[in-house]
């Protein structure tokens, strides 16, 4: 009977550890994919655009005026 209980405890601990590892992996990947998709979204605030975008915009207006 003691052998059965010790095996059940080991099996239970293994199951809990596998489920916990899967949950932590899922949360990590979910957060990573959320961050990657946020990087591809257009910004609503025009002042938060990268400097290269703003610099290219100025050059385009100079080309049109010339």
Phi, psi and omega in degrees: 000322180293324179295318179298317180292321180292322176293324178293322179292318178296317178297318178296317179295321179294318179296316179296319181292322178293317178295320178294318178295319177296319179295317179295320178296317180297316179297317180296314180292324178297316178294321179295315179293327177295318178293319180294321178289330177290330179289334181270349181286143175290146181276144178276334182265113183293338180284350181264012180281154178298155183296325181297325179293316180293320179295319179294326179296321179293324180290325179294321180290328177292322180294322180292324183286335185280000000 
